[in-house]
Amino acid sequence: MRVRLEALSGQEMDLVHQTTLDILGSKGLAFMSEEALGLFKERGFKVEGARVLFSQAEIERALASAPDKFELVSRSPERGLSLGVGQKPVLLSASGVPMIITREGGQKPVDFTDYRDMLKLTHTSQVLEMANSGALYPSYEKAKLGLYLQVYETLLMTDKPLVGQSEGSLLSHYSIDLAQAACGFSDRVVMVGICNSLSPMAWDARMLEGIKVFSERGQALNISCCAMNGATAPVYLLGSIIQTNCEVLGGLVYAQLIRPGTPVIYGTTSSVMDMGTMGLALGAPEYSLISVGCAQMAAHYGLPYRGGGGLTDAKELDAQAGLESAWNLIFSYFEGVHFMLQAVGVMESFMAVAFDKWVFDEEIIARILRLAKGLGPSPSDLVETFNQGLEAGGYLKLKSTLKNFRKEFYRPTLGDRHNFESYKQKGLTLRNEAWLEVARRLKAYEKPPLEAEAKKAMVDIFTKATGEAPWEV
């Protein structure tokens, strides 16, 4: 099935591109790093104070060197991925979430037990193909050590390809070292780093350090913007798309200066500020319009695109969560996303995650994937089946039905199709059914094997970086 979503006309795309060139050429971007500013000066860019101005030729040269797709390896060869233009979307979990919603409906800070449960759900997922070491941020008495533990435990508990930690130089080097030790490659892309601009129109030093390290070491980057219309971006939706374009292209140029050919995923999670709550509204329909427009710009430049997923402003698994998450997942998938971060579990914009919503979002995604498969090729026995059914007075007992119904019909993991009496007798709400699925998945989890030599190398890297031995999981 082919669905094409567009928010921008061809004329509007030209306007976004030309306005981006005008702004970057006259106003530029602020780079809050003397090292970055020094590199721009060395390469002949116009620098005014902390602002770097970009010519059209400099931007086009960087775009020409950024690949449209790349290969991402894992510590299990069969888990490797092709990510980018012409490839199927790669889906990931939440990202950067500090709070968790409990089964009882309360909210608490994430701890490492929650973090490990998240990794178990990631590993047992049939729709998530990557693991994110920054999906949740557990509260820990040694905050810095906690970040190092997250990368270590992610590589230990799942063999899916990894999003690493890319904030600052030391943590970025450590993440790459650890992933290379686990995967056994020093010359392949083993990790994607996420680096976000500082809206409006700036890049901070720690994100720039992450871009530098990941680029120097041949790793992939997701360069994204998360601005709020009316606060850190213009109130106009088209203005938000232009600002996203400026900030992402500025980060991309920096990455290509450091190492031409660095894989860059163009991304945004920009949306409107709710003027009543003064917070970011990710369940708003405007979010989808902005994301679709940015996806068009990424396609215009021949870059892989990162969009959001099951994003909602809801606080529990209710009708609002279902409406907003399904809307955003459908739009994200059919806008042409290649790297879908925040695909499952996210609540209250980016503030919380809920495991019942996690499996609920997976159910939505599984249905979307069934839609995307379409009707399939015409069966060779279609006419014969019609004739047999007419002779038999129905199709239930035909061999073609018994042979093919499982592959033709989608069967949900969550949701009830029984009559009312059976539904009431079962006595399960969707939320309780979701929690039963969470419990089943956690129980079914098995830690993937890891070679002793790779494990020892990981322990050594962790101990050298932190001065402590890692926990045994």
KOLLODREN-696161 format. One record per atom (N, C-alpha, C): residue in three letters; x, y, z. Coordinates in steps of 0.1 Angstrom, whole numbers, plus 5000, padded with zeros to 4 digits. Each point is the difference from the previous one (the first is absolute). Example, Ala and Ser with C-alpha at 12.3 -4.5 7.8 and 13.67 -1.06 7.14 Angstrom:
BEGIN
ala513249435078ala499150125000ala500950125000ser499650114993ser500950115000ser499250115008
//
This chain:
BEGIN
met500849885000met499250125000met500950125000arg499750104991arg500850124999arg499250125006val500650065010val499450125005val501150115000arg499750124995arg500950105000arg499550125007leu500750055010leu499550115008leu500850124996glu499450124998glu500750124997glu499450125008ala500850085006ala499650125006ala500450124992leu501149984992leu500550114992leu499849984985ser499650104992ser500049994986ser501550024995gly500249974987gly501350024995gly500550145001gln499150104998gln500450145002gln500450035014glu499249945010glu500450025014glu501349945004met500349884994met501349945003met501150094995asp499850064988asp501050094995asp500250125009leu498850055005leu500050115010leu500849965012val499849895006val500749955012val501550004997his500449944989his501449994996his500650134999gln499450094992gln500650134997gln500150085012thr498950005009thr500050085012thr501149955010thr500249875000thr501149945008thr501350054996leu500250004987leu501350054994leu500250155004asp498950084999asp500150145003asp500350025015ile499349935009ile500250025014ile501449955004leu500449884995leu501449955004leu501150094994gly499750074989gly501050084994gly500150145006ser498950055006ser500050135005ser500050005016lys499349915006lys499950005015lys500949885006gly500049894993gly500849895004gly499549935013leu500849925005leu499749925013leu501050035010ala499650005013ala501050025011ala500649865003phe501349995001phe500749885004phe500750035013met499649945011met500550035013met501249925004ser501050004991ser501249925001ser501150064993glu501150045007glu501150064994glu500749904990glu499949875004glu500649904991glu499350004986ala498650005001ala499350004988ala500250134992leu500050115006leu500250134993leu501350004994gly501049945007gly501450004994gly500049924987leu499349895000leu500049914988leu499350074989phe498950075003phe499350084989phe501050104994lys500650085009lys501050104995lys501149944992glu500549895004glu501149934993glu499649964986arg498749964999arg499549954987arg499450114991gly500250135005gly499650114991gly498650055002phe499349955010phe498650055002phe500150145006lys499050084998lys499950135005lys499449995015val500850055009val499649995014val500050145006glu498850035007glu499950135006glu499649985015gly501050015008gly499849975015gly499849855001ala498949965006ala499649865002ala499249954988arg499750084990arg499149964989arg500849974988val499649884994val500649964988val499050024988leu500450074990leu499250024988leu500449904989phe499049954993phe500249894990phe499750054986ser500949974991ser499650034986ser499349894994gln499350024989gln499349904993gln500949884996ala501250044995ala500949904995ala500549915012glu500250065012glu500549925011glu498949905005ile498750044999ile498949925004ile499949884989glu500050044988glu499849904989glu501249905000arg501250045003arg501149915001arg499849905011ala499550045012ala499749915011ala498949914997leu499050044994leu498949924996leu500449894990ala500950044991ala500549904990ala500849895006ser500650035011ser500949905006ser499349915010ala498850045005ala499249915009ala499349894993pro500249885004pro499349884993pro498650005002asp499249944991asp498649985001asp499649885008lys501049915003lys499749885008lys501349955005phe500049915010phe501249945005phe499649875007glu501149925002glu499849875007glu500450015014leu499249945009leu500250015014leu500149865006val501249965006val500249875004val499649995015ser499949875004ser499649975014ser501049895005arg499949975013arg500849895005arg499549864996ser498849994994ser499549884993ser499950044986pro500749934991pro500050044986pro498750004993glu499149915004glu498650004994glu499250125004arg500450085010arg499350125004arg500450134992gly501049994992gly500450124993gly498950064991leu500150134998leu498950074993leu500650094989ser499250024990ser500250104990ser499150115003leu500550125002leu499250115005leu500150124991gly498950054994gly500050114992gly499050004988val500350084990val499150014989val499849874993gly498849964997gly499749884993gly500049885009gln500250025013gln500049895009gln498750015009lys499649895006lys498850005008lys500350085013pro499050065006pro500250075012pro500549925012val500950055007val500649945012val499450075012leu499449925009leu499250055012leu500849985013leu499950105009leu500750005013leu499050045010ser500449985013ser499250035011ser500050155004ala499650035012ala500050145005ala501550055000ser500150135004ser501450055001ser500050125010gly500949995010gly500250115009gly498950025010val499449895004val498850015009val500449985015pro499650095009pro500549995014pro499049935009met498749994996met498949955009met499449884994ile499449925009ile499349884996ile498650005006ile499049964993ile498649985005ile499849865004thr499749975013thr499949875005thr498749934996arg499949885003arg498849924997arg498850065008glu500350055012glu498950065009glu499650144995gly500750054990gly499650134995gly500850125005gly500949975010gly500850115005gly501250034991gln500850105004gln501250044993gln501250015009lys501149944996lys501250015008lys501250014991pro501250045006pro501250014992pro500449864996val500649994988val500549874995val501249965008asp500049875003asp501249945006asp500649894991phe501049945004phe500749904991phe499249874999thr499149975009thr499149894998thr499150034988asp499450125000asp499250044989asp500850004987tyr501250055000tyr500950004989tyr500249864994arg500349905008arg500249874996arg498749944994asp498950035006asp498749954995asp499850064986met500450134998met499950064987met500849934990leu501349965004leu500849924990leu499549874997lys499349935010lys499449874997lys498850024990leu499250105001leu499050034991leu500550034986thr501150085000thr500750034987thr500449874993his500749915008his500649884994his498949914995thr498949995007thr498949904996thr499050064990ser500250134996ser499150064991ser500149954986gln498949984994gln499949964986gln500050124990val499950125005val499950124991val501250095002leu500750005012leu501150085002leu501349934996glu500850074991glu501249934995glu501350065005met499950105009met501250065006met499750025015ala501150015007ala500050035015ala500550145002asn499550075010asn500450135003asn500550015014ser501350025001ser500650015014ser499650125007gly499450104993gly499450125007gly498550015000ala499449884999ala498550005000ala499450065013leu500649955011leu499650055013leu501250055008tyr499850095009tyr501150055008tyr499749975015pro500649885004pro499849965014pro500650105010ser499350035011ser500650085011ser501049915006tyr501250065003tyr501149935005tyr500950105008glu500549955011glu500750095009glu501350064993lys500649924991lys501150054992lys499550024986ala499550124997ala499350024987ala500949964988lys501250055000lys500949974989lys500249854998leu500249935011leu500349864999leu498749934995gly498850055003gly498849944995gly500050004985leu500450104993leu500150014986leu500949894994tyr501149985006tyr501049904996tyr499349865002leu499349985011leu499449875002leu498949974990gln499350114996gln498949984990gln500549944987val501150054995val500649954988val500549855002tyr500749985011tyr500549875003tyr498849895000glu499050045008glu498949905002glu499249984987thr499950104992thr499349994987thr500749904991leu501350014999leu500749914992leu500149865006leu499849995013leu500049875006leu498749924999met498950085000met498749945001met499249984987thr500550074990thr499449984987thr501150004989asp499849934989asp501050004989asp499450074988lys499050095002lys499550084989lys501050124999pro500050054987pro500950124998pro499650125009leu501050085002leu499950095012leu500050154996val499250085008val500250145001val500850025013gly501150084999gly500950025011gly499850135007gln500950035009gln500050135007gln501050094993ser499550124996ser500850094992ser500150145006glu499850015013glu500150135006glu501450025006gly500850084993gly501450025005gly501049914994ser501350035001ser501049934994ser500349865007leu500250005013leu500349885007leu499049894999leu498750045002leu498949904999leu499949954986ser500250094990ser499949954986ser501049904997his501350035004his501149914997his499749865007tyr499650015013tyr499749885008tyr498949914993ser499050074995ser498949934994ser500449924988ile500850074991ile500549944988ile501049885003asp500950035010asp500949895004asp499349885004leu499050025009leu499249885005leu499349934989ala499450074991ala499349934989ala500949934990gln501150064998gln501049934991gln500549885007ala500250005013ala500549885007ala498949894999ala498850045002ala498949905000ala499849944986cys500150094989cys499749964987cys501249934993gly501250045004gly501249944994gly500450084988phe499550124998phe500450084988phe500650135005ser501050054993ser500650135003ser499950094988asp499549944989asp499950074987asp498650014994arg499049975008arg498650004995arg499250095009val498850034995val499150085008val499349915010val500350025013val499549925011val498950075008met499850134997met499250085009met499550124993val498850055004val499550134996val500050095013gly500550124998gly499950105011gly499050104997ile499350055010ile498950104998ile500550135005cys500150104992cys500450135003cys499050114997asn499550075010asn498950104998asn500550145000ser499550084991ser500450145000ser499450075012leu500450135002leu499550085011leu499250114994ser498749984999ser499150104994ser499950125009pro499950134995pro500050024986pro501450034994met500449934989met501150024992met501350005007ala500349895007ala501349985007ala500349865002trp501349975002trp500549875004trp500950025012asp499749915011asp500850015012asp501249924999ala501050025009ala501349945000ala499949855001arg499249945009arg500049865003arg499549924988met499050064993met499449934988met501150014989leu500750114999leu501050014990leu501149905002glu500449985013glu501049905003glu499549864995gly498749975003gly499549874995gly500149994985ile499650104993ile500150004985ile501549984996lys500950065006lys501449994997lys500549865002val499749945012val500549875003val499449894990phe498750014999phe499349904991phe500550014986ser500250124995ser500450024986ser501549954999glu500950045009glu501449964999glu500149855000arg499149935007arg500249865001arg499049924991gly499550074990gly499349934990gly498649945004gln499450065010gln498749965004gln498950094995ala498749955001ala498950084994ala499450095010leu499450114995leu499450105008leu498550034996asn499250015010asn498750064998asn500150145005ile499950104991ile500150145003ile498650055000ser499550055011ser498650035001ser499850145007cys498750054998cys499650125006cys498749975008cys499850065012cys498849995007cys499650145005ala499450074991ala499650145004ala498550015003met499650105007met498650025003met499550134993asn499049984991asn499550114993asn499350105010gly500450134998gly499550105009gly500950035012ala501049915002ala501050025011ala501450004995thr500549894995thr501449994995thr500049994985ala498850014993ala499950014986ala498950094996pro499950054988pro498950094996pro498749945002val499050075003val498649955002val499549934987tyr500550044988tyr499549954988tyr500749864998leu499249904995leu500549874999leu501049994989leu499950084989leu501050004990leu501350065005gly499950095010gly501250065006gly500749895008ser499349915006ser500649895008ser500849914991ile499449974988ile500749914991ile501250074995ile500050134997ile501250074995ile501150005011gln499650025013gln500950005010gln500749875002thr499149895000thr500649875001thr501049974989asn499650044988asn500949984989asn501450075002cys499950135005cys501250075003cys500949935010glu499449965011glu500849945011glu500549874996val499249914993val500549874997val501150014989leu499850094990leu501150014990leu501350065006gly499950095010gly501250055006gly500749885007gly499349925007gly500749885007gly500649914990leu499249984989leu500549914989leu501350054994val500150134997val501250064994val501249985010tyr499850025013tyr501049985009tyr500549855000ala499149915000ala500449854999ala500749974988gln499650064988gln500749974988gln501450074999leu500250115007leu501350065001leu501049915007ile499549945011ile500849915008ile500449884992arg499049944994arg500349874992arg498949994989pro500450044988pro499149994988pro499549854999gly498749994998gly499449874999gly499449955013thr500050085010thr499449965013thr498549984998pro499449885003pro498649994998pro499250095010val499150084994val499250095008val498549974997ile499249985011ile498649994999ile499450135004tyr499250064991tyr499450135002tyr498749985008gly499950085011gly498849975009gly499450125007thr498849985004thr499350105008thr499049945009thr499850065012thr498849975008thr499450145004ser500150104991ser499550135003ser498449995000ser499450085009ser498650015000ser499650145006val498750025003val499650125005val500050015015met500250125006met499850025014met498550025003asp499549925010asp498750025004asp499950135009met499350104995met500150135007met499250005013gly499349895003gly499349995013gly500949945010thr500849904997thr500949935009thr501550054999met500350074989met501350044997met501049884998gly499549894995gly500849884998gly499949964986leu501049914996leu500049944986leu498849914999ala499350014989ala498849924997ala500349914988leu500449875004leu500349914989leu498849924995gly498950015007gly498849944995gly499250094991ala500650114997ala499350104991ala500149964986pro498950034992pro500149964986pro501150084992glu500350125006glu501150084994glu501349935000tyr500249915010tyr501349935000tyr500149924987ser498949934996ser500149924988ser500250084988leu499450124999leu500350094988leu501450044999ile500650045012ile501450045000ile500949884996ser499749885005ser500849884998ser499949964985val498850014994val499949964986val500850104992gly499950135003gly500750104992gly501549975001cys500549975012cys501549985001cys500449874993ala499149905000ala500349874993ala500150034985gln499250104995gln500150034986gln501450074997met500450095010met501350064998met501249905000ala499949915009ala501049895001ala500149934987ala498849964994ala500049934988ala500550094988his499750135001his500650094990his501550005000tyr500649995011tyr501450005002tyr500649864998gly499249894999gly500549874999gly500649945013leu499450045011leu500449965014leu499049915006pro500549905008pro499149935009pro499350095009tyr498749965004tyr499250095009tyr499649935013arg500250085011arg499549965013arg498750075003gly499049935003gly498750055005gly499749945013gly499050065007gly499549945013gly499149884997gly499449955011gly499149894999gly498850015008gly499849925010gly498850005008gly500050115011leu500150124995leu500150115009leu498650055004thr499850035013thr498850055006thr500250095012asp499050085003asp500150085012asp499249945011ala499449884998ala499249935010ala500949955011lys499349985012lys500749965012lys499849855004glu499149934992glu499749865003glu499549944987leu499949874999leu499549934988leu498550024999asp499650114994asp498650034999asp499750044985ala498750054998ala499650034986ala500950114994gln500550105008gln500950104995gln501349944995ala500549915008ala501349934997ala499849924987gly498949934998gly499849924988gly499850094988leu499250115001leu499850094989leu501350064995glu500850065010glu501250084996glu501149914995ser500249885007ser501049914996ser499849944987ala498749954997ala499749944987ala500250114989trp499550125002trp500150104990trp501550034997asn500850015010asn501550044998asn500749884994leu499749885004leu500749884994leu499649984986ile498850024996ile499549994986ile500750104992phe500050135004phe500650114993phe501549984999ser500749955011ser501449985000ser500449904990tyr499249894999tyr500449894991tyr499850044986phe498950064997phe499750034986phe500650134995glu500750085008glu500750124995glu501349964994gly500449885001gly501249954995gly501250005010val499749975012val501049995011val500949884998his501350025003his501049895000his500449965013phe499950095010phe500549985014phe499050065009met499249915006met498850055008met500449995015leu500550115005leu500250005015leu498750035007gln499949975013gln498850025008gln498849924994ala500349884994ala498949924994ala499049955010val500549965012val499149945010val500250055014gly498949995007gly500150025015gly499950145005val500250104992val500150145004val498750065005met500050075012met498950065005met500450155004glu499050085002glu500250145004glu501150074993ser499950004986ser501050044991ser501349925003phe501150055004phe501249925002phe500249975015met499150035009met500350005014met499949865007ala499249914994ala499849875007ala499849894989val500249885005val499849884992val499149915008ala499249924993ala499149905006ala500149874992phe500249895007phe500249874994phe498749954994asp498950035006asp498749964993asp499850074987lys500450135000lys499950074987lys501049954990trp501249965005trp501049944992trp499549894991val499349905006val499549894992val498850044992phe499250105005phe498950054993phe500550074987asp501150085001asp500550064988asp500649904990glu500649895005glu500449894992glu498849944992glu498949995006glu498849954994glu499650094988ile500050145003ile499750094989ile501049994988ile501349985004ile501049994989ile499849874992ala499749895007ala499849884993ala498850014990arg499050075004arg498950034990arg500450084989ile500850115002ile500550084990ile500949924990leu500849915005leu500949924992leu499149914991arg498949955006arg499149924991arg499450084989leu499650135003leu499550094990leu501050024989ala501350025004ala501050034991ala500349894990lys499849875005lys500249894991lys499050004988gly498950065002gly499050014989gly499349874998leu499449984988leu499249884997leu500949894996gly501250034996gly500849894996gly499849964985pro500849914994pro499849964987pro498749924998ser499550004987ser498849934997ser500249855002pro499249935008pro500249855002pro499749934987ser500849894998ser499949924987ser498749925000asp499549975012asp498749925001asp498850095003leu500050134997leu498950095004leu498749964994val500049984987val498849964992val499549865005glu501049915001glu499649875005glu499450005014thr500550095009thr499450015013thr498650054999phe499850104991phe498650054999phe499149894995asn500449924991asn499149904994asn499749895011gln501149965007gln499849905011gln499050055011gly500250135003gly499150055011gly498650014996leu499750034987leu498750014995leu499349865000glu500849904996glu499549875000glu499749945014ala500950045009ala499849955014ala499150095008gly499650114995gly499150095008gly500750085010gly501350015000gly500850085009gly501449974999tyr500950075008tyr501449994998tyr500749955013leu499349975010leu500649975013leu500849875000lys499449904993lys500749875000lys500949974989leu500250104991leu500949984989leu501549995005lys500849924992lys501449995003lys500750134999ser499650094991ser500750134998ser499850085013thr498849995006thr499750085012thr500949955012leu500049865002leu500849955011leu501550024998lys500450004987lys501450014997lys500550155002asn499250104997asn500450134998asn499550115010phe499049965009phe499450105008phe501050075010arg501049925004arg501050065010arg500850104993lys500449994988lys500850104993lys499250114994glu498749984997glu499250104994glu499450095011phe499749945012phe499250085010phe501050045011tyr500050125004tyr500750055012tyr499349965012arg500749945010arg499449965013arg500750095011pro499250085006pro500650095010pro500549935013thr501050065006thr500449965013thr499150065011leu499750134998leu499150075009leu498750034993gly498950015008gly498750034994gly499149885000asp498750035001asp499049895002asp499150004988arg499749884994arg499149984989arg498849915003his499949975013his498949915004his498750085001asn498949935002asn498750085002asn500050055014phe499050085003phe500050085013phe500049905012glu499249904999glu499949915012glu501449935003ser500749964989ser501349945002ser501050105005tyr499950124995tyr500950115005tyr499850025015lys498850015004lys499750035014lys500449885009gln499849884995gln500449885007gln501550005002lys500850044990lys501450005001lys500550105010gly499350115001gly500350105011gly501350074999leu500550014988leu501350074998leu499850134992thr500550115006thr500150124992thr501250004991leu500150094991leu501150004991leu501350035008arg499950095010arg501250035008arg500549885007asn499149925006asn500449885008asn500549904990glu499449994988glu500549904990glu501550044996ala500250134999ala501350054997ala501049965010trp499750025013trp500949975011trp500349855000leu499049914997leu500249864999leu501149974989glu499950074989glu500949984989glu501450055004val500150115008val501350045005val500649895009ala499249955009ala500549895009ala500549884992arg499249964990arg500449894992arg501350024993arg500250124995arg501350034992arg501250005010leu499850065012leu501150015009leu500449865005lys499049915001lys500349865004lys500749934989ala499650034988ala500649924988ala501450054997tyr500450115005tyr501350054996tyr501149915003glu501049984991glu501249935002glu501250094995lys501050025009lys501150084996lys500849934989pro500350084989pro500749944989pro501449975004pro500649894994pro501449975004pro501050104995leu501150015008leu501150104996leu501349925002glu500950014991glu501249935001glu500850055012ala500749915006ala500850045013ala501050114997glu500749994988glu501050104997glu499450144998ala498850014994ala499350124998ala499650065013lys499549915009lys499550045013lys501150065008lys501249935000lys501150055007lys500550144995ala500050014987ala500450134994ala499050115005met498749975000met499150105005met500250045015val500249905008val500350025014val501250095002asp501149974992asp501250085001asp499750154996ile499350024989ile499750134995ile499250085011phe499049935005phe499150075011phe500950035012thr500849915004thr500850035012thr501050114998lys500650004988lys501050114997lys499350135000ala498850014994ala499350124999ala499450065013thr499649915009thr499350045012thr500849985013gly501049925000gly500749965012gly499349905008glu498949954995glu499349905008glu499749884991ala499749885006ala499649894992ala498550014998pro499549954988pro498550014998pro499249905008trp498850035001trp499149905007trp499949884991glu499849885006glu499749884992glu498549984998val499650004988val498649994997val499649854996
//
